[in-house]
Structures are given as C-alpha cells and as structure tokens.
Amino acid sequence: MAGHDHDHEHGGHGGHAGHSHAVSADADRKWLWSALVLLVVFMAGEVVVGFAARSLALISDAAHMLTDAASIALALVAMRLAARPARGGYTYGLKRAEILSAQANGVTLLVLSAWLGYEAVTRLVSPPAVQGSLVLVTALVGVVVNVAATWCLSRANRSSLNVEGAFQHVLTDLYAFVATAVAGAVVLFTGFVRADAIASLVVVALMLRAGTGLVRDSARIFLEAAPAGIDPDAVADRLVAVPQVEEIHDLHIWEITSNQPALSAHVLVTPGGDCHAVQHELQRRLREEYRITHATLQVDHVGEDGPDGLLQISPNSAAAAASAGEQARDHCGDTHGPVHRSGPHPH
C-alpha cells in the first residue's frame, strides 16, 4: 500500500488498534452458486432462440447473461482468494482480489455496451425481420429467471463491492429482459421491428450506468482514496480537538477492501502529556464515530532529541513553542498532506 509512512510504529509510543480482517460470513457462496446455475441454464436456451428469432435484443440479453455468469464465477473465485490468510509479501492477504473482480465486472459492462450500442444503431438504420412472438415469450421467461437470480444475490453481502458487481450485472439484465419483452410485444402487435433495436439501446444505457459506477468505486480503492462519506480533514479536526493533542500530520485514510477502512497518522502531544491515554482516546473516537478499527498511530511528544527526548518549553515563549513544532516535524522528512494543529483554527 502506498503512502503509509507510519504503518510500522517506532519509538516508545507507537501502537495498533485491534484488527479483524475476516471475510464476512454474510457473503454466502451458496446464493451466488444458485444464481449462477439459473443464469447458465437459461442462457443456453436463449442463444438458440435469439438466432432463430433474429432478435438482437435477445442475443444482447444472452451476451449480457454470459457476463453475468462470468461475474458471479469471478466473484466466487475472488471470495476464496480474499479468505486466505496474510503471508509472505502479501501483508494484507489477497483481499483486493475482490476489488479486481469488481473492476473487471465494470470494464466488461462498458466494453459490452459499446459493442451492443453499435449493433443497435446499425439495426435502427437497416432493421431485419424479427419474430415478435419468440422474443416476447423468451423475454418473459427471462424476467422470471432474473428475478430469481437477483433475489439470490440480494441474500448475499452486497456491502462487498465484489458481490455488488455481480448483483449489478444481474439487475441490469433483469431490466433488459423487461425492455425486450416490451419490444417483443410491440413487434408482435404492431410490426414495428425497430422496437427491438430501441430495447437494445435501453439495455446499453443501463449497462453504461452500472459499469461506470463499478469502475469508479473500485478505482477509488486502488488509488488509496478515503472511503466515500469520510472527509479526512473533518476526521483530523475531530482528533486534534482531543486534550493534549498539539498536532496531527501524515494522516492517511484508505480502504484495504470493501468496508475495511484503515488509517495511519503521526500525532504530537504536549510535552509531558500521556501518550498512551491520548492514543487510546483517538482510537476510541475512530472506532465509535467512523468505524475505523484498523488504525496505526505514531504518538510522540512535541520535542527534539535530547537527554530525555523532550524539549522543555517555557510557557511564556510562543516562539519557542512554534520552533519546537518545526523541529518535531524535521524527522518526518517529506510530510504528506495538510498539518492539523490544535486551537480555534487547526489548519
């Protein structure tokens, strides 16, 4: 992981909060397997009917179902990899395999939407004959199958971006079958064959929306961005308000994988302050207010190298206090991000 200057504590004041990286038991593999079997069986029949009916909407639905099945299979593999314990050079284990899976699902949706969009526009210009009855019946069966598959996936732990990726695939396919059923009915009762291509464009729009969301969310994790909904500056301001805390810098907040936020920071406390008490209070606030239980804090006194490791500051010397803060930061080298100080204006 990049940017974690103080993940390994040094000196006498570093410490870890308790960590728990167990894969959620809610992400039940049996629900994913159930959905996978339903989709694969129906997809095989839909391909045959799609070519027989010459329906791009059905063929696009079948292609999407293929990516549905692949996304669920990938999610199952990623879940198994993520459950492996950390060892060797993989100090977090393989938990980000789930995020790779989610990103692959998102990219697949975007690529497939581009191809289907091209085909749909082509058919709008030169529409082929479409058998509306076959399209309608097959699409209605597809709605039932996808409702069942969507229900199965909703029973798993959707807070996992990996499972959410598979869920979005199947949910988009459900909407696609509804659109295809409508197109089949229009072709059957009115003879307007371009309805098939229009239904495909509706599917394309849904795929673009789902794919963009998955790629964006997975990219945030890979780029070490703070979890959505957590403002690092607000967190720092909250922590620097703790009694005896003088300054917080090198603050980093990121996600190891879905719903596993982590934090590291360098904390400076007042000379003579109780570093351990401050550390425990900071970790309590992080745990209770932000649900951050993986916190690595390096806690030091404001000071400089000397016989006792502390710089004695005269209470009447503001200049000396400012100098002490600068000297205390010298050993950090290139400080990352803003510096947050106690007082009415921490920044």
N, C-alpha and C positions, 0 to 999 in steps of 0.2 A: 504494500500500500504506500502511496506517495504522500509525503507531507506530514509525517508523524514524528516530528523531531524528538518528542519526549515519550514515546511509547515504552521505552525501557528506562525506568527510573534510576537515578544515580544520586549519590549523597545519602544523607540520613533521613530525608523527608519524603521520598517518593513512595507511591503506593497504588494498588489496584483495587477497584471495586470488584465484588464477586461477579463472575462471568457465567453465562449459560448460553450455549450455542446449540442446544438440542433441536433437531428438526421437529416442527410442530406435529403432534400426533393427529391434529385435525386434518392435515393433508393426507387423507386416507386413499391409499393406492387403489383400493377396490372400486371406488367410484370412478376413477379415471379409466380403469380397465373396462368397466361396464359401458361407459360412453364409447370407448374405442371399438369394442365389439359391435355395438349398434351401428356405428358410422361405417365401418368397413363392409359389413354385410349389405347395407343399403346402397352404398356407393357402387358396388359391383353391378347391382341391377340397374342403377340409374345411368351408368355409362352406356349400357346396351340400349336402353330406351331412348336416351338422348340422341344417339346416332340414328336410331330408327325413325324418330320424330323429326330429325333435322333441326333440333332446338338448341340454339346457342345458350339460352338461359339454363336449360337442363345440364348441358355439358359444362358450363361455367360453375354451376352448383356442384357438379361431381368433382370438378377440379378443386373447388374450394373445400369439399369434403376430404379430398386427399390431403390437403394441407392441414385440415382439422385432425385427421388421424395421425399425420406426422407430428403435429404439435403436441398431441397427447402422449405419443410414444416418446418424444423428446423430453417432455415434462417428467415422465416416469423415470427415464434414464438419469435426468438431472437430479431428481429427488434422491435416487440411490447414491449418486456421487456425493451430493451435499451431506448425506448422512454419515459419510466416512469421517473418522476422527482426524484431527490435525496431526501431521507428522512431517518430518524432514523439512524441506524448504517451504512447504505449504502450511504456514503457521496458522492460517485460518481454516485449514482443510480445503475442501473443494466447494464451498458454499456458493461461490459465484457461478458455478455451473448452471444454477437455476436462472441467473440473470442472463447468461449467454443464451439459454434456451428461450427466454422471453424475447430477447433481442432478435434471435433467429426467426421467431414467430412473427414479429413485427415486420422485419425485412421481407419475409415471404409474402405477407399480405400486400405490401407495397408493390413488389415485383409482379405478383399475380394480377393486381388491379390494373397495372399498366397494360399488360397483355390483353386482358379481357376488355378494357376500355377501347383499345384499338380495334378489336374484333367487333365490338358492339357498334362503333361508329361506322365501320365498313358495312355492317348489315343494315344500318339505317339507310345508307345510300343505295344498296342493292339487296333488298330483303329476299331471302329464299322462302320457299313454301314451308310452312310449319304445321304439324298435326296438333291442333289445339287440344283435342281430347286426351291424347297421350301425355301432353305436357301438364294438363290440369290434374289428371289422376295421380301421376307420379309426384307432382309438387305437393299435393295434399298428403300423400303418404310420407313425403319428406318432412313436412311440417310436424307430423306426429313423431317421427323418429328423432328429429332435432329437439323437440320439446322434451322427450325422454332423456336425450343426451345432455341437454342443458341442465335439466334437473339433477342428473348425476353429478355433473361438475360443480353445481351450486352447493352440493353437500360437502365438497372438499374445502380446504382452507384457501379462500380467494384472496386473503390478505397477502399471500405469496404471489409475487409478480409472475413467477413461473406458471402457477395454476391459473392466474388471471389471464395470461396469454392464451392458454388453451381454451379457457372459457370464452374469451372474446372471439376466437375463431368460430366456435360452435354457435354462439349467439348471433354473430353476423350471418352465418349460414341459415339460421332459423328465419331471420328477416328476409334473406334471399329467397327462400322457398315460398314465403308468403307473397313476395313480389312476383315470383314465377307463376304461382297459382293464379294470381290476378291476370297475368299476361296470357296464360293458357285459356282462361275463361273469355277474355277479350277476343283472342284469335278464333276460338270456337264459335262464339255467338255473333261476332261482327265481321270476321275475316280480316281484321286489321293486323297483318303479320308483323308490322314494325313494333308492336307491343312487346314482342319477345326481346328485341334489342334494347328497348327502353327499360325493361325489367333488369337486363344485364347492367345497364348504366347505374341503376339504383343500387345494385349489389356492389358495383365498383366504388360508389361514393361511401358506402358503409365500410368497405374494406380499407379505403384510404383513411377514414377516421380512426378505426381500430388500430391499424398498423402504425399510424403516426404517434398515437398515444403510447403504444408499447415501446417504440424506438426511443421516444423522448424520455420515458420513465427509466428505462434500462440505461440509457446514456448518462442520466444524472448519477446513477450509482457508479458507473465505470469512471466518470470524471470526478469522483470524490466530492460531489456537491452535497450540501447539507440536505437532510431529508425534507421533503415537502412539508410545509407547516411549521418548520423550526427556523427561526431567524437567529443566526449566530451572534449578531450584535445584541439582540434582546437577551439572549442567554448570558452573554458576558456581562451586560449591565446588571442582570439579576444576581450573578455570582459575585461581582465586585462590591455589591452592597452588603455582603456578609461582614460582620465585625472582624477587625484585624486584617482584612484583605486590603492591600495597598494597590495592587496592580495585577492584571491578567493579560498575558500576551501569548503568541504562538498557539492560539486557540484554533483547533480543527474539529469539525463535526462532519461525519460521513456515515455511510451505511455499508456494513460488511455484505449484507444481502437484504432481502425484503424484511422489514420490521426488526432489523438488528442494528440500530444506530450505535455509533461509537464516538468517543470524544477524547481528545488529548489537549492539555494546556499547561503552561508554566505559570504558577501562582506565586506572587511575592507577598509576604505578610509583614506586619510591623515588627521592628526589632524587639526581641523578647517575646513575641507572640507564640501561641501554642499551635505549631504547625499541624499536629495530628488532629486536634479538635477542629481546626479550620478545614482540613481535608475531609473529615467525616461529615461536616455540615454541608460542604459543597457537594459531596456525593449523594447525600440525602436529598438535597434540592433537585439534583439532576434526575435522581431515580423517581421521586414523587411528582415533580412538576413537568418533566419532559420524557419520562420513561426511558432514560438513558442509563442503563445498568453497566455498560462496558465503558468505564471512564478511567483514563490514565492521567494522573495529575502529578506533576513535579512541583512540590511546595518548598520554597526557600524563604529565608528571612531577607528583607532588604538589607544589603550589606556588601562587603567586599572581603577579599582574602585578608586574613589577619590571624593573630594568635588564637582567637576563639571563633573565627569565621563570621563575626558580626562587625558591622560598622556602628560605632557609638555616635548618635546624632544628638546634638543639643536641641532641646525643644524650641529654642528661640532662633534657630538657624534654618530658615526656609531654604536658603541657597544650598546649605549642606544637605538638606533632605533631597532636593532636586538632583544634586550631584550624586547622591547615593543611588537614586533610581537609575541614573545613567550608567553608573559603574556596575550595578547589578545586572544590567542588560548586556554589558560588554561580552560576557562569556557565552551569550546565546548566538553570537555571530549574526547571521542574516535573519532577523526576526520576520516571521511570516504574518501578514495581516495587520489589522489595527491594534493599537495598545489601549487597553481599557484601564482607567485609574479610578480610585475611589474619590468621592466628593460629589458636589452637585452637578459637575459636568465630566463624567467618566472619560469622554473621548477627547 
